[in-house]
């Protein structure tokens, strides 16, 4: 009887946690869309309005610059 109760408990725990996680994840996605949805929509509209074939590069100026002490190593192909 103890093994049967344990198996029954595990099955019930599985289905309950599956149901709760589904609701929780749906809620988190909805919160994220409410928070960032307008920004995502604006970026989509900006990208749709850009001219085709035009290349743009966006950089974050807040990132630190690489130090000038780094050296460039030439690539040499090794033939077997």
C-alpha positions as CSV (number, residue, x, y, z in Angstrom):
1,X,0.0,0.0,0.0
2,X,2.9,2.4,0.7
3,X,4.4,2.0,-2.8
4,X,1.0,2.5,-4.4
5,X,0.4,5.8,-2.4
6,X,3.9,7.0,-3.4
7,X,3.3,6.3,-7.1
8,X,-0.1,7.9,-6.9
9,X,1.4,11.0,-5.1
10,X,4.2,11.3,-7.8
11,X,1.7,11.1,-10.6
12,X,-0.6,13.7,-8.9
13,X,2.4,15.9,-8.3
14,X,3.5,15.7,-11.9
15,X,0.1,16.7,-13.3
16,X,-0.4,19.5,-10.8
17,X,3.1,21.0,-11.3
18,X,2.6,20.7,-15.1
19,X,-0.6,22.7,-14.8
20,X,0.8,25.3,-12.4
21,X,4.0,25.8,-14.5
22,X,1.9,26.2,-17.7
23,X,-0.1,29.0,-16.0
24,X,3.0,30.6,-14.5
25,X,5.0,30.6,-17.8
26,X,2.0,32.1,-19.6
27,X,1.8,34.8,-17.0
28,X,5.5,35.6,-17.2
29,X,5.3,35.9,-21.0
30,X,2.3,38.2,-20.8
31,X,4.2,40.4,-18.2
32,X,7.2,40.5,-20.5
33,X,5.1,41.5,-23.5
34,X,3.3,44.2,-21.6
35,X,6.6,45.6,-20.4
36,X,8.6,45.4,-23.7
37,X,5.8,45.0,-26.3
38,X,5.8,48.6,-27.4
39,X,9.6,48.7,-27.8
40,X,9.5,45.5,-29.8
41,X,6.7,46.9,-32.0
42,X,8.7,50.1,-32.6
43,X,11.8,48.2,-33.5
44,X,9.8,46.1,-36.0
45,X,8.3,49.3,-37.6
46,X,11.7,50.9,-37.9
47,X,13.2,47.8,-39.5
48,X,10.3,47.6,-41.9
49,X,10.7,51.2,-43.0
50,X,14.5,50.9,-43.7
51,X,15.5,50.8,-47.3
52,X,16.3,47.4,-48.6
53,X,20.0,46.8,-49.3
54,X,21.1,49.5,-46.9
55,X,23.5,48.3,-44.2
56,X,23.4,49.9,-40.8
57,X,25.6,49.1,-37.8
58,X,24.4,49.9,-34.3
59,X,26.9,49.8,-31.5
60,X,26.5,50.3,-27.8
61,X,28.9,53.1,-26.7
62,X,28.6,51.9,-23.0
63,X,30.7,48.9,-23.7
64,X,34.4,49.3,-22.8
65,X,36.9,49.8,-25.6
66,X,39.5,47.1,-26.2
67,X,42.9,48.0,-25.0
68,X,45.5,49.0,-27.6
69,X,48.1,46.6,-26.2
70,X,46.5,43.6,-28.0
71,X,48.5,42.3,-30.9
72,X,47.0,40.8,-34.1
73,X,48.1,37.3,-35.0
74,X,48.2,36.5,-38.7
75,X,46.3,33.4,-39.8
76,X,48.5,30.9,-41.5
77,X,46.9,27.9,-43.2
78,X,48.6,24.6,-42.4
79,X,48.6,22.0,-45.1
80,X,48.7,18.4,-44.2
